[in-house]
Amino acid sequence: MNLKNTLESKKQLIIAEIGQSHDGSLNYVHSFIDAASNAGVDVVKFQAHFAEEESSYEDRFRTFTSYKKETRFEYWKRMQFTNEEWHQIKKHIKQKNMFFSSSVFSNKSIDILNKIGVDIWKIPSGESLDLSLIKEITNKSKKPLFISTGMNYLHEVDKIYNFMKQKKNLFLLMHCVSQYPTNLKNIGLNIIPQKNIQKIL
């Protein structure tokens, strides 16, 4: 499978957002990969979190996200996978003829996924202005970047675009809404005809 050929030949790319839905269970991960394959998905996307890189023992939940009684640090710890488990995940995805993508939140996650061989880097909205993180990726990998813009003002989208134009990586700026689930009236597709958005797209 060649990602560039796939992008050029398809009108749309179907991405299965597994994210943190696995709740730390590798069995769930593999079940989701099978389900994505059966649904005709092109890309399976995860989130690569590492507790020590992103949190501390004193870090409290901003919004309670788990029925387990645990700290935010313990939550991230429970959700992270070992290098070997990431290898197993990628192997399964490749066996199903899909592409492997993951959001990254630290240099450690970049290093691990770069060694494993991620097909598409995903930059979440909350990290989209962390140009040092994006630079870390583009310095180590020439794989494409999909960058969410759900938490950005339009002038910040311009900043990201101008930064990425200096790089050799293919990149895609994604129109997103950082509200889950998104109310239809907040989708905001009406901004796409604006001149500065058309220039970027």
C-alpha positions as CSV (number, residue, x, y, z in Angstrom):
1,M,0.0,0.0,0.0
2,N,1.3,3.4,-0.9
3,L,-0.2,6.4,1.0
4,K,0.5,9.0,-1.7
5,N,-1.2,6.9,-4.4
6,T,-4.1,6.3,-2.1
7,L,-4.5,10.0,-1.3
8,E,-4.4,10.9,-5.0
9,S,-6.8,8.2,-6.2
10,K,-9.5,8.6,-3.5
11,K,-12.0,11.4,-3.1
12,Q,-12.1,10.8,0.6
13,L,-10.0,9.0,3.2
14,I,-12.0,7.2,5.8
15,I,-10.3,7.4,9.2
16,A,-11.3,5.3,12.2
17,E,-10.7,7.3,15.4
18,I,-9.9,4.7,18.1
19,G,-8.2,7.2,20.3
20,Q,-8.7,6.1,23.9
21,S,-11.8,4.0,23.3
22,H,-9.8,0.9,24.1
23,D,-9.6,1.9,27.8
24,G,-6.2,0.4,28.1
25,S,-7.2,-3.0,26.8
26,L,-5.0,-4.5,24.0
27,N,-7.8,-7.0,23.3
28,Y,-10.2,-4.1,22.6
29,V,-7.6,-2.5,20.3
30,H,-7.4,-5.6,18.1
31,S,-11.2,-5.9,18.1
32,F,-11.5,-2.3,17.0
33,I,-8.9,-2.9,14.2
34,D,-10.9,-5.9,12.9
35,A,-14.1,-3.8,13.0
36,A,-12.5,-0.9,11.2
37,S,-11.3,-3.3,8.5
38,N,-14.7,-4.8,8.1
39,A,-16.2,-1.3,7.7
40,G,-13.9,-0.5,4.8
41,V,-11.7,2.0,6.7
42,D,-8.5,3.4,5.2
43,V,-6.7,4.7,8.3
44,V,-6.8,3.5,11.9
45,K,-5.8,6.3,14.3
46,F,-4.7,6.2,17.9
47,Q,-3.4,8.5,20.6
48,A,0.1,7.9,22.0
49,H,0.2,9.0,25.6
50,F,2.9,8.5,28.2
51,A,2.1,9.5,31.8
52,E,5.6,10.7,32.8
53,E,5.8,13.0,29.8
54,E,2.4,14.6,30.1
55,S,1.3,14.7,33.7
56,S,2.3,14.5,37.4
57,Y,0.9,12.8,40.5
58,E,-0.8,16.1,41.5
59,D,-2.5,16.6,38.1
60,R,-6.3,16.4,38.6
61,F,-8.9,15.6,36.1
62,R,-10.5,18.7,34.6
63,T,-13.4,16.6,33.6
64,F,-14.0,13.2,35.1
65,T,-13.5,10.6,32.3
66,S,-13.3,7.3,34.1
67,Y,-15.5,5.2,36.5
68,K,-12.2,4.0,38.1
69,K,-11.0,5.9,41.2
70,E,-7.7,7.1,39.9
71,T,-5.6,10.2,39.3
72,R,-5.1,11.7,35.9
73,F,-1.5,10.4,36.0
74,E,-2.8,6.9,36.8
75,Y,-5.3,7.2,34.0
76,W,-2.6,8.0,31.4
77,K,-0.4,5.2,32.8
78,R,-3.2,2.7,32.4
79,M,-3.9,3.9,28.8
80,Q,-0.3,3.7,27.5
81,F,1.2,0.8,25.6
82,T,4.7,-0.7,25.5
83,N,6.9,-0.6,22.5
84,E,6.2,-4.3,21.8
85,E,2.4,-3.7,22.0
86,W,2.7,-0.8,19.6
87,H,4.5,-3.1,17.2
88,Q,1.7,-5.6,17.5
89,I,-0.9,-2.9,16.8
90,K,0.9,-1.8,13.7
91,K,1.4,-5.3,12.4
92,H,-2.3,-6.1,12.8
93,I,-3.2,-2.9,10.9
94,K,-0.9,-3.7,8.1
95,Q,-2.3,-7.3,7.9
96,K,-5.7,-5.7,7.3
97,N,-4.3,-3.4,4.5
98,M,-4.9,-0.2,6.4
99,F,-2.7,2.8,7.3
100,F,-1.5,3.4,10.9
101,S,-1.8,6.9,12.4
102,S,-1.5,8.3,15.9
103,S,-1.7,11.6,17.6
104,V,1.4,12.5,19.5
105,F,1.8,14.6,22.7
106,S,5.5,14.4,23.6
107,N,9.0,13.8,22.1
108,K,8.9,10.3,23.6
109,S,5.8,9.4,21.6
110,I,7.4,10.8,18.5
111,D,10.6,8.7,19.0
112,I,8.7,5.5,19.7
113,L,6.2,5.8,16.8
114,N,9.0,6.9,14.4
115,K,10.9,3.7,15.1
116,I,7.8,1.6,14.7
117,G,7.0,3.4,11.4
118,V,3.8,5.4,11.7
119,D,2.2,6.1,8.2
120,I,0.6,9.4,9.2
121,W,1.4,11.8,12.0
122,K,-1.7,13.3,13.6
123,I,-1.3,16.7,15.4
124,P,-4.3,17.2,17.8
125,S,-5.9,20.7,18.1
126,G,-4.4,21.3,21.5
127,E,-0.9,20.7,20.1
128,S,-1.2,22.4,16.8
129,L,0.6,25.6,17.8
130,D,3.4,23.6,19.5
131,L,5.7,24.2,16.6
132,S,8.6,22.7,18.5
133,L,6.7,19.4,18.6
134,I,5.9,19.6,14.9
135,K,9.5,20.5,14.1
136,E,10.6,17.4,16.1
137,I,8.5,15.3,13.8
138,T,9.6,17.0,10.5
139,N,13.3,16.7,11.6
140,K,13.0,13.0,12.1
141,S,10.4,11.9,9.6
142,K,9.2,12.8,6.1
143,K,5.8,11.1,6.6
144,P,2.6,13.2,6.2
145,L,1.1,15.2,9.0
146,F,-2.7,15.7,9.5
147,I,-3.2,18.8,11.7
148,S,-6.4,19.5,13.5
149,T,-7.5,23.1,13.8
150,G,-10.5,22.9,16.1
151,M,-9.0,25.1,18.8
152,N,-7.4,27.7,16.5
153,Y,-8.3,31.2,15.4
154,L,-8.0,31.8,11.6
155,H,-4.7,33.8,12.0
156,E,-3.3,30.8,13.9
157,V,-4.2,28.5,11.1
158,D,-2.3,30.8,8.8
159,K,0.7,30.5,11.1
160,I,0.6,26.7,11.0
161,Y,0.2,26.8,7.3
162,N,3.1,29.1,6.7
163,F,5.3,27.0,9.0
164,M,4.5,23.7,7.3
165,K,5.1,25.2,3.8
166,Q,8.7,25.5,4.8
167,K,8.8,21.7,5.4
168,K,9.1,18.8,2.9
169,N,6.4,16.8,4.5
170,L,3.0,16.5,2.9
171,F,0.4,18.0,5.3
172,L,-3.3,18.4,5.6
173,L,-5.1,21.0,7.7
174,M,-8.3,19.5,9.0
175,H,-11.4,21.6,9.7
176,C,-12.5,20.4,13.1
177,V,-14.7,21.4,16.0
178,S,-13.4,20.7,19.5
179,Q,-16.8,19.7,20.9
180,Y,-17.8,16.1,21.5
181,P,-20.3,15.3,20.2
182,T,-20.6,18.3,17.9
183,N,-24.0,20.0,17.6
184,L,-24.9,20.3,13.9
185,K,-25.3,24.1,14.2
186,N,-21.6,24.3,15.4
187,I,-20.0,22.4,12.6
188,G,-19.0,25.7,10.9
189,L,-18.7,24.6,7.3
190,N,-19.8,28.1,6.4
191,I,-16.3,29.4,7.0
192,I,-14.8,27.3,4.2
193,P,-15.7,29.9,1.4
194,Q,-13.8,32.6,3.2
195,K,-10.8,33.8,1.1
196,N,-8.1,33.0,3.6
197,I,-9.5,29.4,4.1
198,Q,-9.6,28.9,0.3
199,K,-6.0,30.0,0.0
200,I,-4.9,27.4,2.5
201,L,-7.0,24.6,1.0
